[in-house]
Amino acid sequence: MTHTPAGTEDSTATGPEGSTAAGTEGNDWVSRTADEVMAEADRRAPGAPVVCASGLSPSGPIHLGNLRELMVPHLVADEIRRRGRECVHLLSWDDYDRLRRVPAGLPPSFTEHVGRPLTAVPDPDGTYESWAERFKAPVRAAMDALGIEVREISQTAMYASGTYADAILHALDERARIDAILARYRTRPGVGDAADNADAEDSGSQDSAAGLYYPYRPYCHRCGRDTTQVTSYDQAGASVDYACAACGHRDRVHLREDNRGKLVWKVDWPMRWAHERVTFEPFGADHSAPGSSFTVGAQVVREVFGGQPPVPLPYSFVGIRGMAKMSSSAGGVPTPADGLRILEPAVLRWLYARRLPGQAFTIDFGPEVGRLYDEWDRLAARIEAGQAQPWERDVADRATTTGLGRVAGPRRRVSFRVLASLLDVTAGDTAQVGRILAGFDDGFPHDNAPDDNAPGVSAPGVTVDDVEPRLSLARTWLAEQVPAEERTHVRTEPDAGLLASLTTEDATSLRELTSRLTDDWTLTGLTRLVYGVPKLRVGLTLDDPATAEVKRAQRGFFRLLYRLLVGADRGPRLPTLLLALGPDRVRALLAEGGPLQEAGTSGGENRLTEPG
């Protein structure tokens, strides 16, 4: 069966900030935004290509919060292309930005590079051409896995090549007008972007004699830093003179011949809107506050560059469970590559596609991953059964396919939690996992399983290759997210003391279980048996519905089995555990006998457990 996504309802695996409001029937936020963007494009130039844009600064790891900067325009651009309209998604690398501070983990000597363009800062271990390239490379790999198609633009290349020379000169000619626009907000304390306030990037330079504002900052020819002040502008000569506060060097930049500098951020961004004719660009919600980059930029692009601001769409932050707001320059935050080590590409796409961009959400790579996959698989089942709403199908389709084709996913759908449990109790033995998978059938889970809606498998005879990459992702999750103390320890010999203290009813239940183990040695059969033994004890059949009395008896029976098999009150799902251990081993642990071989340990008693 071809893999399809599931779960447009909110998952606890994504935190309390998540929402079920991916859209309305027949129309989700991607469709609505595409409508608006195409209408704006036609208003400007009917039939012209639509330009969607993203901007990333490779000053540090591009984290899962930054991924929204890529995913929002990607989804809109892909929808526009599906409608047959030409559309390009530009990714501007802000690699001509200055290095703001010494990154975490580097020696104090790295301070010498602060103030230099990111492309002029060396990669500490020499693997990449520059500090900027160090962080671009993993993003490119993640975009490839996620099916995100972009046209990359290096701002270093654009500035250094002279492409922006006319725009820079125009901004210098219009510096008084720009200064007046910025002044409207400088008089309001506490407004403006944090980045601008921190580095005074919107302040430009002041001519000490005339008090003129210059929205341009050169990089020093000698030390390479932007610790400079423009001292004069020669309009006829198309040049600026500057002085460097760091090294004392004075020099001249010939803007049409050898540009070494850039416009300040609140002028640079609107200049690019006009230059690239950007129709749509999302941005962090902080950029849309009064006096912030978009507010100011919208006025600058109209009044100075004669262009139009893009259709805006502010997006909220993405958090990681247990971590504060992510900062790419601080390091140590999960990146898209990290996410793809645990989540299938379509699942990661779905997390961003199913929510309105303005809704914050949190990703939990810990215990809730299994529940997230369950939601995903349940939607697949609803779609296959024709029970999903039209907008749910649209969101699912966007998660699994792009204009480039289908994103990678398993051929067969087996619960992530089941796979993690199998890896747990087999100590990661792929061959043993494969033998167990071969016995899976289409009846899992049984109606009386702990989660009646839990996903299972589609047909008998599942192979390891069928469930890749999910099996490998589950293996990574176990190794990296489940602490050793939470791993399952299968007993090496029977618990003689507990077996000797059994009540007559418990002993009879165990004999009933072991005598029927191989009647149907499949996950479906074992599920039916484990949940059915307590039914037999009250005169019901294995297939009768469970009464309230039976459900209480089931919980007690499950605790007994867990104590005898893994020495704890909870553990991996019992049918999966039995299937992994094999009938002989199960019988040996449920009745007094000789010592057994040491069992492997991995997985999580708390992370993999399912309710009894």
N, C-alpha and C positions, 0 to 999 in steps of 0.2 A: 504493500500500500504506500502511496506517496505521502510524505509527511505534510501535514497542514497544521496551522497554529491553533491556539485555543485561548479562551479566557479574556474577554474584553471587560469583564467586571473587575473591580479593583482587587488586588491581591495584598494580603498582609505582608507578603514578601517585599512589597515596595513601600510599606510604611503608611502611617496614618494620614499623610498629606495627599495620598493618591485619591483619584476620583474615578467613578464609573462613567463620568460624562465625556465619553470620547466623541460624542456627536448626537445627532438626532436621527430618527429613522429616515433613511434615504439621503442623508446629507451629513457628513462629518466635517470637522474643522479643516481638513485638507481640501475637500471639495469647495467649501465656502471660500477659503483663502485663494484657491486657484481661480475661482470666478472673479474675485475682486482684482487680483493681479492681472488677469487677462483683460478685464475691462479697462484698467488703468493703462496697460500697454497699448490698447486700441485708441484710447483717448489721446495718447501722445503721438502715435504713429500707427495707424491701422495696418494690421498684418505683419508688423515688424517683429523680429525675434524678441522673446521675453528674456530678460536678464535677471537671474536670482543670484544673490551674493552671500558669501560667508567671509569672515575674517578671523584669523587665529594668530596669536603671537607665540612663536616657538621659543619662549623664554624659559620654559620648563616643560614637564610632562603635560601633554594634552589629556585632561582627565574626562571622566564621564559627564561632568557638568558641561565642559566645552563641547562634548559630542552633540548637545542640543543645537549648538551654533551650526553644525553640519546637517543634522537630521531634519530640522524644520524646513530649511530651503530645499533640501534634497527631496523630501516627500512632496512638496508643492511643485517643484520642477518636474519630477517624475509624473505627477498627475497631469501637468500641462502637456508633456510629451505624449502621454497616453491618449490625449484628446487630439493629437495630430498637429499640434502647434510647435514650431521650432522654439527651443528654450535652452539656454546655457546656464549652468551653475558655476559661477566663478568662486574660487577659493583664493582669497588674498592672504598670503603669508606676510604678516607684519614683521618681517625679519630685518628691516632697517631701523626698527626701534632700538633704543639704548638698552644695555644691560643695566638693570636698576640696582641690583644688590648682589653680594656674593651668595650663590646658591648653597643650600644646605649640604653639608658633607664635603665641601671643598676648602682647601687651606686659605688662611687670610691673605696669602700672596695673590690670590685671584682678584683681590681688590683692584689691581692695576687695570683690569678690563672693564670695571664699572664705568658706564658712560659711553662705551663703544658700541657700534652696531652689532647685533646678535650674529651677523654673518662674519664679523671681524674678530669674534671671540673664539679661541681655539677649543676644540673638543678635548677635555682633560686627558682622556686615554688614547687619543689619536685615531679612533675608529672612524670618525666622520670628518668631513671637511671643515666643519665649524660647529659651534654650540647650537646654532639654529638647525642644522641638518640632523643633529643628534635626536631632536624631537619631532622632526618632520617624518623621518623614516617609519617609525611604528604607526603613525597615523595613516600613512599611505597604505601600509599592510592591512590595517583595520578597515579602511574604506574599501579596499578590494574585497575583503571577506564580507562586508556588509552591503556590497553592491552600490556604493555611492560613487557616482560619476561626476567629476569636476574638471574644470580647466584651471590649473594652478597659475598663480601670478606671484612672483617674488617682488616685493616692494624695493628691495635692494637693487634688483636689475632694472626696475622701472625708473627709479631715481638716478642711478648711476649712468644709465644709457641716455639720459636727457629727454626721455619721453615726456616728463612732466615740466620741462623747462618753461614752456609758454605759460602753463598754469601757475608756476612759482612766480614768474615775472608779473603775471596779472595780479596775483595776490599781493605782491609787494607794491604794485601800483595802487591797489585798493586797500592798502593797510589802514588808512584812517577809517574807512567804512567798516572794515573787519573789527578794528579796535572799538568802534562805537557799538557794534552788535554785542561784543563780549562785555563791554562796560555795563550793558543793561543788567547783567547778571553778577558782575563782580561786586556790585553794591549790595548784594543780598547775601549776608553771611551764611555759611554752612551749605550752600548749594553748589552743584557742579559735581563732576565725577571724582571719585576718590583718587583715581590715578592722576588726574590733572592736578588736584590739590597737592598730592604728595610730591610731585616733581615739577609743579608749575609749568606743565607742558602747554597750557593755553596762554601763557603770559608772553611768549615770544621774547624779543629783546627791545631795549630802549636806547635810542640815540641820546647820549648824555647831554648833547648841546641843544638839540631841537625838541627832545621829549617825544620823538616819533616812535610808534609801535612797529615792530617787524615780526610778521608771523612765520618766520623762517629761522632755523637754527643750524648753523654749519657744524660739521664734524672737523675738529682741528687737524690740519695737515701734518702736524708734528706728532701729537700724542694720540690722535684718533678719537678723542672724546668730544662729547657735545657740551662741554663746560665753556661755552663760548657766548659772546655777545656781539651782535651786529653793530658796527660803529657807523656805517654809512652805506647808502645804496646809490649806485650809479645807473640810472635808468637807461641812458644812451649806451653805456658800455655793458649793460646786462650783467652787472657784477655787484657783489657786496664785499665790504671789508669787515673783518672781525678781529676780536682779541680773545684769547683763551685764558680763562681764569686759573686753569690747572697748571699749565706749563709756561704761561706768559707769551706764547707765540702769537704773532700778528700776521695776517695774510689776507689774500683776496680769493674769492670764489667766482670763477667765470661760469655763470649758470648754464650757458649754452655749450660750453666746451668741456668742463670738468666739474660737474656738480658733486659736491660732498656735503650734503646736508638734506634736511627735509622740512616740510611744513609742520607746524605744531598740530597736535591731534585734532582739535576742533575745526581746523581748516583743512587738514589733510583728508579727513573722512568725507566731507561734502565735495571736495575737489574730485575725489575718486568717483562719487556718484555721478557727477557730471561727465567725467571722462569716459566711464564705462557704460553710461546710460542705464544705470541700475534701476530696475522696476520694483524689485522686492528684496528686502533684507531684514531678517529678524535680529534681535539684539537682547542682551540681558536687561531685565526690568529696571536696573539702576541707571541705564542710559536714557531712560524715557522720563526721568524726573524733571521738574522745572529747572532750567539752567544747565541741564546735563548735555551730553554730546549730541543726541539726536535733536533735542529742542533747538540748540544753538545752530547745529549743522543745517537744519531745515531752512533757517533764515539765511545762513551764509550761502548755501547752494543757489537759492533764489536771487538774493540781492547782489551777490558777487560774481558767481560763475554762470548765471543765467540758466540754471538747470532746475530739475525737480527732485525733491526728496523721494526715496523709494516708499512703497507701501510698507508701513511699519508693522511689526508684530513682536511686542516684548514677550520674552519667555522667563519663567521662574527657574529657580535653582534646582539642581538634582543633588541630593545628599546621599551619603553612605551611612548605613546604620552604625551608630556609635562614634561618628566622626563629625567634626564641625564643618562649616561651610568650606568647600574645597578651594584651594589656591594653587594654581599651576606652578607658581614660582617657589612655593614652599617645598614641593616634592612630597613623596610618600603618600600619594593619593591614587586610587584605582583609575587606570586608563582604559580606553576601549579594548586594548589588547588584553588587559587583565580580565575585563568582563567576558571576553570571548574565550577565556580559559575555563569558564564555568557555564556560560549561557550560549546556546545555539545562536547563530547570527540572526535568525528570524525572531527568536525570543527577545533578543536585545533590541531589534528594530521595533518590535511590538510594544515594548515599554514606552518608547517615545511616540509611536504613532497613535496609541489609544487614548492619550490624554491631551486636553487642550494645552497649548504651550504655556499659558499663564498659570497652570496648576503645578505647584511644586510636588515632587515626590521623592521618596527615599528608596534606594536599592539595598536590599539585605542579602549579602552573600553567605550568611550563616544558616541558621536552622530553617529559614523560610523558603529556601531555594526549591525544596521539594514541592511545597504548596504552590509556588509560582508555576512550576512545570505542570502541576495537576490542572491549574486553571487553563493553561495553554492547551493541554490535551483535551480538556472537556469542550473547549470551543471547537476543536477539530471534530469531535464526535457530533456536536450539534450541527455543524455545517454539513457533515456527511449525511446526517439524518434529515436534513432540510428544515431544521428547527431554529436556525440562527436568523436574526434580523438582517435586512439588507445592509445597513451600515456596519454591522458586525462582520459581514462577509467582506465588505470593502476594506475595513481595517486589517482583517486577516490577510487579504490579498496583498495589501501594501507591505505587510510584514514579511511575506514569503517571496514576493516577486518584485522585480524592477524592470526598467527598460533594457537592462543588460541580461535579463533572464532570471532564473530561480536561484535564490541563495541556498547555500549548502545546508542539508538537513538529512536525518536518517531516513532510510527507505521504509522502515517499520517503526511503529510507535509502541514503545515499552516505557512504562512509568520510570521517571528519573529516580524516584524513591526505591523502586524495586531494584533497579540496576545498582544503586548505591548499597542497598542491603546485600545483594549478591556479592559485590566486591568486598563488603565488610566481612561477611562470614566465611568467604573463601580466601581471605588474606590477599585479594587482588589476583588470584590465579585465573588468567584469561581462559585457559583450557577448561577449567571446571565451570566457569561462568558459561562458556559456550555449550557445555553438555546440559546445563540446567535450562538454558534458553531453548535448546532443541526440543524440550518437552513442553514448552508454553503452548497454550491453545487460545481460541477466541472467546472462552467463557470467563476469563478473569476480568474484574473481580466478581465474586458471587453476590447475589442480592443482599446477603447478610454480612458482607464485609464491613470493616470499620467505616469506610467512606463509600457509600453506595454509588457516588459519582466519580470515584477514582478511575483514572485511565488504565487500560491494560494493554493487550496486544491484539493484533488484528487477525492472525491466523496461525495455525500450528507450524512448527519447524523454523523458529526464528534463529538466525545466525548472528555471530558477533559483528560481522560486516553489516548486517541489516540495521543494527542499532548504533552504528557510528555516525556522527561523532559524539552522540550522547553518552555512550559508555566511557569514552576517554574523558569527557567533561566531568562525569560523575567521579571518576578516579582522581582527577585533579582536585575536585571539591573535597573529597575525603582526605587527601594528603595535605591540603593547604588550609582547610577551614574547620576541620574537626579535631579538637585537642585530643592528645593521646589518652587522657584520663576518661574521655567519653566514648572510647572505642569498645566494641563488643568483644567479650572474652568468653568463648565457648568453653564449657567445662571439659576437663580432661578425663574425669571419671565421675561416676554417679554420686549424687549426694545421698550417701547411705543413711545419714541421720534423718533427713527430710523424708526419704522414702519409708523409713521405719515408722515415722510418726503420722503417716497418712490416715485419714478417716476411711472407713469402708467405701463411702461414696466416691471419694477422690481416687482411691485405688481402682475401683471399678471403672471410673471414667478413663483412667490411664490405660487399663487393659482394653477397653473398647476402642480407644484411639490406636494403640499399637497393633491390634488385631486387624484393623481395617486400613492400615497405612498404604499398602500397595494395591488396594482395590482400584484406585484411580490416581496413579502417581503423576499428577499434573498440578499446576498451581490452582486450577479450578477445582479439581477434586479434593486437594488438601484444604482449600478454603472452605468447601462444603463440609468436610469432615470436622475440622477444628471448630467451626461454629455449630456443627450439628450434634456433637457428642453431648453437650448439656441438654439438647432437646430430647435425645434418646432417654436421658435419665428421668424425664418427667412424662414419658410415654408418647412423645411426639415422634414424627419421622424426621430424617435429615432435611427434608425440603419444606417442612411446615414453617410458617412465619414464627418468629421469635416473640414470645410474650414478655411482659415486663419481668416476670419471675425468671424466665430463661436468660434474659439479658444480664440480670444480676449474676446468675450462675456462670454465664460466659466470662464475665470479668474476673471472677474468682478462679475459674479454670485457666484463663490466660496467665494470670499471675503465677499460678502453680507451674505451668509449663516453662515460663521464663526463668523461674528460680531453679528448676531442674536442668534447664538447658544452658543458661548463661549466668546463673547465679545472681540475678537481679530481678526487680519487679517489672521491668520493661525491657524492650530490645527491638531488634528488627521485626518487621511484620512476620507473624508466626508461620503462615503458609510458605513464605519465601525462605525463612530460616529452616524449616523442615526439608524443603526441596533441596536446599544447599547442603545440608548435613547428610542426607541420604537415609534410607529406612533402617539400615543396620545400626548406624551411629545413633539415630533417634531412639531405637529400641534399647540400646545399651545404656543410654543416659536416663531413660524413664523406668528402668528396672535395675536392681542390684546386679553388678557384674564386675568384670576386671577393669583395670586401668586402660585408658585410651591414649592415643597419640595426642601430643600437644596441638591445640587448634590455633590457627592464625588469628591475629587480631588486627582489626582496622575498622573504620567506620565509627558511628556514634550512637551510643545507647540513647542519648538525649536527642541527637540530631536526626536519627533514623527511625525513632520510635513512632508507632502509630497507636491510636487509642484502642483499648481492649474492649 
